[in-house]
Structures are given as structure tokens and as C-alpha cells.
Amino acid sequence: MPSISFCDTSRMIGEVTLDQLRVLMAVAEAGSFSAAARRLRRVQSAVSQAVANLERQLDVAVFDRSTRVPRLTEPGQAILAAARRVAGEVDALRGLAAGIARGLEPAVSLCVDALFPLQVLVALCREFAAAFPTVALRVDTETMSDVSARVLAGAATLGVTAPIAVAPGLERRPLAPIRMIAVVAAEHPLARLRGKIAGARLGEHVQVVLSERGQAGVPDQAVLSPRTWRVADLHTKQALLRAGLGWGNLPAAMVEDDLAAGRLVAIRPAAWADDEHTLHLAAIHRADTILGPAHQWIVDRLATLCAASASEPVKASEGRRPGKGAKAAQARVTRERARSGKRAAKAAK
């Protein structure tokens, strides 16, 4: 088979127009040339001529006209798919240009603290996609002062972090608080204690702490135990706590399912008041930044969605003995340990 050069392809395609592609799409969707003509409010001969010109320029038979109702050929189906992609890109380009003309940003960048509730972030992105379909969105996750650093550097226009990590030169808007809960695995020794737990007792066990990656960041917060394991992300912290390797704070929304299922149990450190570890986050941006419509929309929706999330109750209470779910989890762990011991003993014989 002879090869086809770029120049040959260009000569075959010729001056294909967007109108021809839209006529092709109309005929395929309406089922006939006459129905497409009515939809486009044109005479049928104009529709037929547009398709014929397209076929001649592409040097491909798009429709099989041997039957009463024209049907797409196999190459025609591929061309129709390509036409839809081209028309979609053109529509997106027009929407983008129209938005820019009225002051809408072409892109939005947001950096949130690792403690920010994931379900709130997903809800925000879902609403954003519906409200601003032509605006590109970038979302990053960092820890405390790293959020401020990205906003100051211009890598993100908006950020969400704790006030303690807000650097000079940044404007902030308070958001609804995030409730933090101290938890341990159901089989952890602290899970069996009722009421408030003294600091000395907590100090006997490892506390898993979310820590900044850099040395110049915000100091570790809410540390009570001299025995600490430090991690840089919440999912690692949650996994270690589920495994019974220590105790620590997690956002209430993040542990709701674990508490309900009995995988984790809430505890009450005596050194903390009941509302002491309610985390207050804030939306931040550079003081010299003028927020466009899409960025301002995000700030407003963040406040609303965070308030709605904060009002939702958590399906577990602190300071109680492990419930049925926790006891079942403990029983499963005990059975698994027993089975592991039997397998080890059997292997040693």
C-alpha cells in the first residue's frame, strides 16, 4: 500500500468547514436529509449539497445512499465521531472566549490543608463543574504552612489552612470549624477506658501526629505523649490508628464510618476540653490578588459547604465503652491472632 504524506492528506481534506460537520451531525441524528433540513431550517438541497461537498473534500463516502434511508458507512461513523469532537472543542472555545470577555478566569487553582474534609471538597468540585464548565480547575493538598507557601508563590490562587499557618501578606476568610476526635483501634488498651484519660496514661502509648514535612513549618500540634510517631498525611495516620499502633486526632467526618463500624473508638484525653480541638480553617489568598468570578464563587461556596458539614452529627460519642461493633472487631482480631498462632505452631513441627 502506498504511503500518504501530510501534503496528500491536506489536499484530500481541502476546505472542510464547521458548518459541513454540523450538517453531517444533524443528518445522522435526524435520520434523513429531509428531517435534518427541517431541524436546520434549510432547504433539503442545501443539506444534501453540504454533505456531498464534505464527501468530495474528504474523498470518502460518508453515507450509503443505496437504500431509501441513507445510512452511515463504516468510515462515515468514524468521521461522525471526529466531527462531534471538533464541534465540541469549538463550542468549548467559544464558551471560554465569552467567559474571558466578561471577566471569567480561564483557570482556577486551589490548595487545601490535608485536614480539609474530603466530602466537602468533592461537593465543591461537583458544583464548580456545573457552574463553570469552561474553567479549568487544579486542586492540590498540602499540610499547614505548605498551603500558605503555595499561595504566596502563586502556585495556587486560593488556599484553605489553619490560622496558625497563615503567613504575612495573605488575606483570610474564616470557614466553619472542623471537629477533631481522639481515637484508637477497638483492640487498643486505651479503648477499654471510660471517661477522661489522664495524661500519664496516654503517655504510656504512642501518639500518631500529623507533622509538617519541612523544619521551618508550624510546630506539631496537640502532642500529649512523649512517645510519638510522625506522619505527613492523614490517610497514613488513619491506617496506623486502625492497625492499633497508637492513638491520635482525626477529623470527625473522616472517622465517622470507622466509629460506626467499631474499627475505631473515641477516647477523651483529660488535658483537652470537649471543644478544644475544634479546628478553625480559613480561606486565604494574596492581599494583592483581585479574585475573579470563579475564585470568588469558590470562597463563598467553601463557607456554605463547610457550615453545612459542621452541622451534621457524628454517629458516635466519645468516652464510651466499645459498642457491639467494637467488641465484634476485637473478637475478630483475637480469633485471627489465635489462628496465626496455630499456623505458626503447625509450621514449626
C-alpha positions in Angstrom: 0.0 0.0 0.0 1.5 3.4 -1.0 2.2 5.8 1.9 0.2 9.0 2.3 2.1 12.1 3.0 0.9 15.1 5.1 0.6 17.1 1.9 -1.6 14.4 0.3 -3.8 14.4 3.4 -4.1 18.2 3.3 -5.2 18.1 -0.3 -7.8 15.4 0.4 -9.3 17.3 3.3 -9.4 20.6 1.5 -11.6 23.4 3.0 -13.8 21.4 5.3 -16.0 23.8 7.3 -17.6 23.6 10.7 -20.9 24.1 9.0 -20.4 20.9 7.0 -19.6 19.0 10.1 -22.7 20.3 11.9 -24.9 19.3 8.9 -23.4 15.8 9.0 -24.2 15.6 12.7 -27.8 16.8 12.0 -28.4 14.2 9.3 -27.0 11.4 11.4 -29.1 12.5 14.4 -32.3 13.2 12.5 -32.2 10.1 10.4 -32.6 11.6 7.0 -31.7 14.6 4.8 -35.3 16.0 4.9 -35.5 15.7 8.7 -32.1 17.4 9.1 -33.3 20.2 6.7 -36.3 20.9 8.9 -34.2 20.9 12.0 -31.7 23.3 10.5 -34.4 25.3 8.8 -32.8 24.9 5.4 -34.0 23.5 2.1 -33.2 19.8 1.6 -31.0 20.5 -1.5 -28.7 22.7 0.7 -28.3 19.9 3.2 -27.6 17.3 0.5 -25.1 19.7 -1.2 -23.2 20.3 2.1 -22.8 16.6 2.7 -21.8 15.9 -0.9 -19.1 18.6 -0.7 -17.8 17.1 2.6 -17.6 13.7 1.0 -15.8 15.1 -2.0 -13.3 17.0 0.0 -12.6 14.1 2.3 -12.7 11.6 -0.7 -14.8 9.3 1.5 -18.4 8.1 1.1 -19.9 9.1 4.4 -23.5 7.8 3.6 -24.7 4.7 1.8 -27.4 6.0 -0.5 -28.4 2.6 -1.9 -31.3 2.3 0.5 -34.3 4.5 0.9 -33.0 6.0 4.1 -29.3 6.9 3.9 -27.1 5.1 6.4 -23.6 5.9 7.6 -20.9 3.9 6.1 -18.2 2.4 8.4 -15.8 5.3 7.5 -18.7 7.6 7.9 -19.2 6.5 11.5 -15.6 7.3 12.3 -15.9 10.7 10.6 -19.1 11.5 12.5 -17.3 10.7 15.8 -14.4 13.1 14.8 -16.9 15.8 13.7 -18.6 15.6 17.2 -15.2 16.0 18.8 -14.3 19.0 16.7 -17.7 20.7 17.2 -17.4 20.1 21.0 -14.0 21.7 21.1 -15.2 24.7 19.1 -18.2 25.1 21.4 -15.8 24.9 24.4 -13.5 27.5 22.8 -16.4 29.9 22.2 -17.6 29.4 25.8 -14.1 30.1 27.1 -13.7 33.2 25.0 -17.1 34.5 26.0 -16.3 34.0 29.7 -12.9 35.7 29.4 -14.6 38.6 27.6 -16.8 39.2 30.6 -14.0 38.8 33.2 -14.2 35.0 33.9 -10.9 33.4 34.6 -9.7 30.6 32.3 -8.4 28.5 35.2 -8.7 28.3 39.0 -6.1 26.8 41.4 -6.9 25.7 44.9 -4.7 24.2 47.6 -6.4 22.7 50.7 -4.9 21.6 54.0 -4.8 17.8 54.5 -7.3 18.2 57.3 -10.0 19.6 55.0 -13.0 17.3 54.7 -12.8 15.3 51.5 -16.6 15.1 51.1 -16.8 18.9 51.2 -14.0 19.2 48.6 -15.8 16.7 46.3 -19.1 18.6 46.7 -17.3 21.8 45.9 -15.8 20.4 42.7 -19.1 18.9 41.6 -20.8 22.2 41.9 -17.9 24.1 40.3 -18.1 21.8 37.2 -21.7 22.6 36.8 -21.3 26.4 37.4 -18.2 26.9 35.4 -17.9 24.2 32.7 -15.3 26.2 30.7 -12.9 26.9 33.6 -10.0 24.5 34.3 -9.6 23.5 37.9 -6.4 22.5 39.8 -6.6 21.1 43.3 -3.6 20.4 45.5 -3.3 19.1 49.1 -0.6 20.2 51.4 -0.1 20.5 55.2 -0.5 23.8 57.1 2.3 26.2 56.2 2.9 24.5 52.9 -0.6 25.7 51.8 0.4 29.3 52.6 3.7 28.8 50.7 2.0 27.7 47.6 -0.4 30.7 47.7 2.4 33.2 48.3 4.4 31.7 45.5 1.5 32.0 43.1 1.3 28.2 42.6 -2.3 28.4 43.9 -4.6 31.4 43.9 -6.7 30.2 46.8 -5.8 28.1 49.9 -7.5 26.6 52.9 -5.5 26.2 56.1 -5.5 26.8 59.8 -5.0 30.4 61.0 -1.8 29.4 62.8 -0.2 28.6 59.4 -1.4 31.8 57.6 1.7 33.7 56.5 2.0 37.5 56.4 0.8 39.1 53.2 -2.3 36.8 53.0 -5.9 37.7 53.4 -8.1 35.2 55.1 -11.8 34.5 55.5 -12.9 32.2 58.4 -14.7 29.0 57.5 -16.9 26.7 59.6 -14.9 24.7 62.2 -13.9 21.1 61.8 -14.3 18.9 64.8 -11.4 16.7 65.7 -11.8 13.4 67.6 -9.2 11.4 69.5 -9.5 7.8 68.5 -7.8 4.4 68.9 -8.4 1.0 67.4 -11.0 -1.2 69.1 -8.3 -3.6 70.4 -6.1 -0.9 71.7 -5.7 -0.9 75.6 -7.0 2.7 75.7 -10.3 1.7 74.1 -11.3 -0.1 77.3 -11.1 3.0 79.5 -14.1 5.0 80.3 -14.3 8.8 80.9 -11.4 11.2 80.7 -8.0 9.6 80.4 -5.1 11.1 82.4 -2.0 12.4 80.5 0.2 9.9 82.3 -1.8 7.0 81.0 -1.9 8.4 77.5 1.9 8.9 77.7 2.3 5.1 78.0 1.2 4.7 74.4 2.4 6.0 71.1 0.6 9.1 69.8 0.4 9.4 66.0 0.9 13.0 65.0 0.4 14.8 61.6 3.6 16.7 61.1 5.0 19.3 58.7 7.5 18.0 56.1 9.8 21.0 56.5 11.7 22.1 59.5 10.6 25.7 59.2 6.9 24.9 59.4 4.3 25.1 62.1 5.3 23.0 65.2 3.4 19.8 65.8 0.0 20.5 67.4 -1.8 18.7 70.3 1.0 16.5 71.3 0.5 14.9 74.8 2.6 11.7 74.7 6.4 11.7 74.9 6.2 8.7 72.5 5.2 10.0 69.1 5.2 8.7 65.6 5.0 11.4 62.9 3.4 11.1 59.5 2.9 13.6 56.7 -0.6 12.7 55.6 -3.9 11.8 57.2 -4.6 8.5 55.3 -1.4 7.1 56.7 -2.3 8.3 60.2 -5.8 6.7 59.9 -4.3 3.4 58.7 -1.8 3.3 61.6 -4.6 4.1 64.1 -6.8 1.4 62.6 -4.0 -1.1 63.0 -3.8 -0.4 66.7 -0.4 1.2 66.6 -1.2 4.3 68.6 -3.8 7.0 69.3 -4.4 10.4 67.8 -6.8 13.0 66.5 -8.7 12.7 63.2 -11.4 14.9 61.6 -14.8 13.7 62.7 -16.1 13.3 59.1 -13.1 11.1 58.3 -13.7 8.7 61.2 -17.5 8.6 61.2 -17.7 5.2 59.3 -14.8 3.7 61.4 -16.6 4.7 64.7 -20.0 3.4 63.5 -18.4 0.1 62.4 -16.3 -0.3 65.6 -13.0 -0.2 63.9 -12.1 2.9 65.9 -13.2 4.0 69.3 -13.3 7.6 70.6 -11.4 8.5 73.7 -11.3 11.6 75.9 -7.9 13.0 77.0 -8.3 14.7 80.3 -5.9 17.5 79.2 -8.4 18.7 76.5 -11.7 20.4 76.9 -14.5 18.9 74.9 -14.4 21.6 72.3 -10.6 22.4 72.5 -9.7 20.5 69.3 -12.3 22.1 67.0 -10.1 23.1 64.1 -10.9 26.5 62.6 -9.8 26.7 58.9 -9.7 29.8 56.7 -9.8 30.5 53.0 -6.7 32.5 52.1 -5.3 34.4 49.1 -2.6 37.0 48.5 -3.5 40.5 49.5 -2.6 41.9 46.1 -4.9 39.4 44.3 -8.2 40.5 42.8 -10.5 37.5 42.8 -12.4 36.9 39.6 -16.0 35.5 39.5 -14.9 31.8 39.6 -12.4 32.3 42.5 -15.0 34.4 44.5 -17.6 31.7 43.9 -15.3 29.1 45.4 -14.7 31.3 48.5 -18.4 31.8 49.0 -19.3 28.1 48.4 -16.5 26.9 50.8 -18.1 28.9 53.6 -21.5 27.5 52.9 -20.5 23.9 52.4 -18.2 23.9 55.5 -21.1 25.3 57.6 -23.4 22.5 56.3 -20.8 19.9 57.0 -20.1 21.2 60.6 -23.8 20.9 61.4 -24.0 17.2 60.6 -23.8 15.0 63.7 -21.2 12.3 64.1 -22.6 8.8 64.6 -20.6 8.0 67.7 -19.9 9.6 71.1 -16.7 10.0 73.0 -15.9 8.5 76.3 -18.0 5.3 76.0 -17.1 1.7 76.2 -16.7 0.0 72.8 -20.1 -0.9 71.5 -21.1 -4.1 69.7 -19.2 -3.1 66.6 -16.0 -2.5 68.5 -16.4 -5.7 70.5 -17.0 -7.7 67.3 -13.9 -6.1 65.9 -11.9 -7.1 69.0 -13.3 -10.6 68.7 -12.2 -10.9 65.1 -8.7 -9.7 65.9 -8.5 -12.2 68.8 -9.6 -15.1 66.5 -7.2 -14.1 63.8 -4.3 -14.0 66.3 -5.3 -17.4 67.6 -5.4 -18.8 64.1 -2.0 -17.2 63.3 -0.5 -18.8 66.4 -1.8 -22.2 65.4 -0.4 -21.9 61.9 3.0 -20.9 63.3 3.0 -23.8 65.7 2.0 -26.2 63.0 4.7 -24.9 60.7 7.3 -25.3 63.5 6.6 -29.0 63.9 
